């Protein structure tokens, strides 16, 4: 892999990571009670989360200038790993055997692509 591809792949991974942070913000926002429909959807956490999604989308678009289309979904699949880690650390969710199996399959897919792709 050349340096340019590595740099753009890292950019895509960064976008996937910040997208996962935005998902955490949305979940945090959903756990509160709001007085009205407008306050529920126009509060700081929700607005910031969608702003982060927008930036993450721009990063992905920019990264696809160099990252092969076949590699993009593999890099974006790391988001499931980030979200699972955040859910365990921040929301104290249980890491069930099914989640561990699913994460193992995701990691195996990434490894297969990296080794044979």
N, C-alpha and C positions, 0 to 999 in steps of 0.2 A: 504494500500500500504506500502510495506516495504521501509526502507531507501535506500537500494541498487537500487531498481526500481526507486525511486524518483530521485536519483543522476543521473542515466542513462537517465531518461526522461528529466531532466534538461539539460543534455549534448546534447540530440537531439534537444531540443528547442534552445539551444545556436547555434547549427549548422544551424538550420532553420533561426535564426536571422541573422547570418553572411552571409548566402546565400542571404538573402534579401538585405543586404548592397551591395553585389556583383552585384545584379541586378540594384541597383541605380547607381553604378559605370559604368556599361555597358550602361545605358541610358544616363548618362552624356557624355560618350565617343561618343555615337551616335549623339549627338547634335552638334558636331563640324565638320568642313570641313577638310578633309585631302587631301594632295597633291597626294597621290598614294594609291593603293590598300594595299601595305605593311604597310604604315604608319597608315592606318585605322585599321588594325588588329594587328599590332605589336607596339602598344603604351603602355605607362605605365598603364593607367587606365584599359585597356582590359586585359593586362597580369596579373595585380594584381587581377582583378575580377575573372579570371579563376583560379588563384591560390587559392583564397578564396573558390570558388566552390569545388576545389579539397579537401581542408581541411574540408569543410562542409560534403562532401561525406565520408571522413574518420571518422568523428565524428558520422555520422549516422550508418556506418558499425560497429563501436565500440559499439555504444549504443544498436544496435540490438542484442548484446550478451545477454542482460538482458531484454530489452523492448520487450513485446509481439508483434508479427507481426501485430496483429489486432489494436494495439495502435499507431503504427508508422505513418500511414496516418493521424490520428487525430492530432498528434503533429505537423506533417509537414504542416497541413492545416493552422496553425497559421501564416505561411509565407504570406498568402493572407492578413492577418490583418496588418502585418508589412509593406508590400509593399504599401498598401493603405494609411497607416499613413505617410510613407515616401513621397508618391506621393503628398499628400496634403501639407505637411510641406516643402518639398524641391522644388517640381516642381510647386507648387501652382495650382494643378489640382482641379477641382470642385468635391465635394462629392455629386454625384447625388442620387436621390431616389433609383435607381436600384442598385447602389453600396452599399448603406445603407442596402437595403433588402438582398443583397448577403452576406454582412458581418454578418447580423443578422442570416441568415441561417447557416453560418459557425459556429458562436458562439452557436447556438442552437444544432447543431450536436455535437459539443465538449461537451456541457452540458449533452446531452442525453447519450453520451458514458460514461462520468464521473459518472453520476448518475445510469445508468442502465447497463453499459458495463460489 
